């Protein structure tokens, strides 16, 4: 596999769908919320195609999907936080190749951040529970900045925190949201093929590199 071009000075990695398969967590949590609110359960396929733009977007989309009024959002959000805190990681698994890939990236001695739209508290706890927190110098969640991916702000702020120029700070993600944010921020992007891209082929999304496992990124 060719070396990364441009040569990296730092890495930013998405979490859900890139490092950890958290779809089962989302389905379990959302259906507990729906049960508490006496609404029907949401289907796994719908959740898979909807996640990636932050918890607020996910909850509003689920309410719309089951026919619940948006006025119930605040109640649903409170229940979501309560259930997610308990279930975080229970139905989630680290993707094959992630540990090996993170080991290879860490061996380069470059700064690394986990950058996700997931609420920061849940992201940090999930990384800890899965033994991945030791790889990252910084962890930023969707509530750490004023805007979320696909806005470029989180990437630019993370580059600042890592002390690395955007043009040489690689973003590694699984969706068009990651790619759009990276393009807008001027960061090179590598996309994994196994994540959640709203039901679309990831190879239809422009990127510098496509990989089937994280450990394919580095020679």
Secondary structure per residue as TSV (DSSP state, phi and psi in degrees):
chain	resnum	aa	ss	phi	psi
A	1	X	-	360.0	137.1
A	2	X	-	-66.2	154.3
A	3	X	-	-66.6	156.1
A	4	X	-	-68.0	132.4
A	5	X	S	-133.1	115.2
A	6	X	S	-74.6	155.1
A	7	X	-	-60.3	126.0
A	8	X	-	-73.4	147.3
A	9	X	S	-114.4	-10.4
A	10	X	E	-167.6	165.6
A	11	X	E	-132.5	143.3
A	12	X	E	-122.3	129.1
A	13	X	E	-122.4	132.3
A	14	X	-	-68.1	166.2
A	15	X	-	-109.2	-72.0
A	16	X	B	-66.5	123.0
A	17	X	T	86.5	-10.4
A	18	X	T	-113.1	-51.5
A	19	X	T	-98.9	-43.2
A	20	X	E	-128.5	135.6
A	21	X	E	-82.7	98.1
A	22	X	-	-104.6	9.6
A	23	X	H	-56.8	-41.4
A	24	X	H	-61.4	-36.9
A	25	X	H	-61.3	-49.0
A	26	X	H	-59.5	-45.8
A	27	X	H	-62.8	-45.7
A	28	X	H	-62.9	-45.5
A	29	X	H	-65.6	-48.7
A	30	X	H	-62.3	-38.2
A	31	X	H	-75.7	-24.4
A	32	X	H	-68.0	-40.3
A	33	X	H	-62.1	-46.9
A	34	X	H	-61.9	-40.6
A	35	X	H	-64.3	-41.7
A	36	X	H	-61.9	-32.3
A	37	X	T	-96.4	5.7
A	38	X	T	62.1	37.8
A	39	X	-	-112.9	156.7
A	40	X	-	-66.3	157.6
A	41	X	-	-68.3	158.1
A	42	X	-	-102.1	146.3
A	43	X	-	-79.8	148.4
A	44	X	H	-58.7	-42.5
A	45	X	H	-61.0	-39.5
A	46	X	H	-63.8	-43.6
A	47	X	H	-63.1	-43.4
A	48	X	H	-58.9	-38.1
A	49	X	H	-82.9	-8.0
A	50	X	H	-107.7	-29.5
A	51	X	T	-67.3	155.6
A	52	X	T	122.2	-13.4
A	53	X	S	-113.1	19.5
A	54	X	-	102.1	155.1
A	55	X	H	-65.4	-35.8
A	56	X	H	-60.9	-47.7
A	57	X	H	-61.9	-41.2
A	58	X	H	-62.1	-47.7
A	59	X	H	-65.2	-43.8
A	60	X	H	-62.9	-37.7
A	61	X	H	-67.2	-39.2
A	62	X	H	-67.0	-41.8
A	63	X	H	-58.5	-43.8
A	64	X	H	-64.3	-39.2
A	65	X	H	-63.3	-39.1
A	66	X	H	-91.7	-0.1
A	67	X	T	84.5	19.2
A	68	X	-	-87.5	140.0
A	69	X	-	-62.2	144.2
A	70	X	G	-66.2	-16.0
A	71	X	G	-62.9	-17.0
A	72	X	G	-86.3	5.7
A	73	X	H	-58.8	-48.0
A	74	X	H	-60.1	-41.3
A	75	X	H	-63.6	-45.6
A	76	X	H	-63.2	-39.6
A	77	X	H	-64.1	-42.9
A	78	X	H	-63.0	-44.2
A	79	X	H	-64.8	-40.1
A	80	X	H	-59.4	-46.6
A	81	X	H	-62.8	-41.0
A	82	X	H	-63.9	-48.5
A	83	X	H	-70.6	-37.4
A	84	X	H	-66.7	-36.5
A	85	X	H	-58.5	-37.1
A	86	X	H	-78.1	-44.4
A	87	X	H	-89.9	-8.6
A	88	X	T	-47.9	111.4
A	89	X	T	91.5	-10.9
A	90	X	T	-65.8	-31.6
A	91	X	T	-116.3	31.0
A	92	X	-	-127.5	147.3
A	93	X	E	-135.9	143.5
A	94	X	E	-67.6	132.9
A	95	X	-	-66.6	148.8
A	96	X	T	-57.1	137.3
A	97	X	T	89.3	-10.3
A	98	X	H	-70.6	-47.6
A	99	X	H	-60.4	-46.3
A	100	X	H	-62.5	-40.0
A	101	X	H	-67.0	-42.5
A	102	X	H	-66.0	-37.2
A	103	X	H	-60.9	-42.9
A	104	X	H	-66.3	-40.6
A	105	X	H	-66.6	-43.3
A	106	X	H	-62.1	-35.2
A	107	X	H	-65.2	-19.2
A	108	X	T	-72.5	-18.6
A	109	X	T	75.3	21.7
A	110	X	-	-100.5	153.0
A	111	X	E	-61.8	143.4
A	112	X	E	-135.7	139.9
A	113	X	E	-129.6	146.2
A	114	X	E	-95.7	124.7
A	115	X	E	-127.4	112.3
A	116	X	-	-135.7	158.0
A	117	X	S	-83.8	-7.9
A	118	X	S	-64.6	142.9
A	119	X	-	-50.2	137.4
A	120	X	H	-57.1	-42.2
A	121	X	H	-61.2	-43.0
A	122	X	H	-68.2	-38.1
A	123	X	H	-63.4	-47.2
A	124	X	H	-65.7	-38.7
A	125	X	H	-68.6	-39.4
A	126	X	H	-63.8	-45.7
A	127	X	H	-59.0	-40.9
A	128	X	H	-64.3	-46.3
A	129	X	H	-65.4	-28.6
A	130	X	T	-96.4	3.6
A	131	X	T	72.5	24.8
A	132	X	-	-104.3	-9.2
A	133	X	G	-64.4	-26.3
A	134	X	G	-67.8	-14.9
A	135	X	G	-83.9	-17.3
A	136	X	-	-111.4	134.8
A	137	X	S	-75.4	-35.0
A	138	X	E	-140.1	149.6
A	139	X	E	-130.2	124.5
A	140	X	E	-124.2	134.7
A	141	X	-	-109.1	179.5
A	142	X	T	-66.4	-17.9
A	143	X	T	-101.7	9.8
A	144	X	S	-85.9	-16.3
A	145	X	S	-129.9	166.2
A	146	X	S	-69.0	-27.2
A	147	X	S	-131.8	159.6
A	148	X	-	-111.3	162.0
A	149	X	T	-56.1	138.4
A	150	X	T	-86.1	7.7
A	151	X	S	-65.1	142.9
A	152	X	S	-74.5	-13.8
A	153	X	H	-51.8	-49.1
A	154	X	H	-59.0	-36.5
A	155	X	H	-69.3	-43.3
A	156	X	H	-65.2	-41.3
A	157	X	H	-67.1	-35.0
A	158	X	H	-70.3	-39.2
A	159	X	H	-58.2	-42.4
A	160	X	H	-60.3	-44.6
A	161	X	H	-64.6	-33.5
A	162	X	H	-84.9	-12.2
A	163	X	T	70.8	34.1
A	164	X	-	-126.8	143.0
A	165	X	-	-71.2	139.1
A	166	X	G	-53.9	-37.8
A	167	X	G	-64.2	-18.5
A	168	X	G	-123.0	14.0
A	169	X	E	-103.6	109.2
A	170	X	E	-79.5	132.3
A	171	X	E	-96.9	134.6
A	172	X	E	-121.9	118.6
A	173	X	E	-147.2	-168.7
A	174	X	S	-130.0	4.0
A	175	X	S	-145.1	169.8
A	176	X	H	-64.3	-26.6
A	177	X	H	-61.9	-45.6
A	178	X	H	-62.8	-43.3
A	179	X	H	-66.3	-44.1
A	180	X	H	-62.5	-41.3
A	181	X	H	-64.5	-42.8
A	182	X	H	-65.1	-45.2
A	183	X	H	-60.0	-43.2
A	184	X	H	-68.2	-30.8
A	185	X	H	-85.6	-11.4
A	186	X	T	81.3	24.0
A	187	X	-	-101.3	141.5
A	188	X	-	-67.8	149.8
A	189	X	E	-129.6	133.7
A	190	X	E	-114.9	133.4
A	191	X	E	-117.5	132.6
A	192	X	E	-86.4	149.5
A	193	X	S	-89.1	-9.0
A	194	X	S	-102.0	2.6
A	195	X	S	-89.5	-150.9
A	196	X	-	-112.9	104.5
A	197	X	-	-120.0	47.1
A	198	X	T	57.8	30.7
A	199	X	T	80.5	7.3
A	200	X	S	-109.4	153.8
A	201	X	-	-66.7	130.8
A	202	X	G	-67.9	-24.9
A	203	X	G	-76.3	-2.3
A	204	X	G	-86.0	-8.6
A	205	X	S	-96.3	125.3
A	206	X	-	-60.0	133.9
A	207	X	-	-158.8	160.3
A	208	X	S	-76.7	-27.7
A	209	X	E	-152.0	142.5
A	210	X	E	-119.7	135.7
A	211	X	E	-136.9	149.9
A	212	X	S	-94.7	-16.8
A	213	X	S	-145.3	149.5
A	214	X	G	-63.4	-31.5
A	215	X	G	-74.8	0.9
A	216	X	G	-85.7	-9.8
A	217	X	S	-69.6	-39.1
A	218	X	-	-110.5	134.8
A	219	X	-	-60.3	360.0
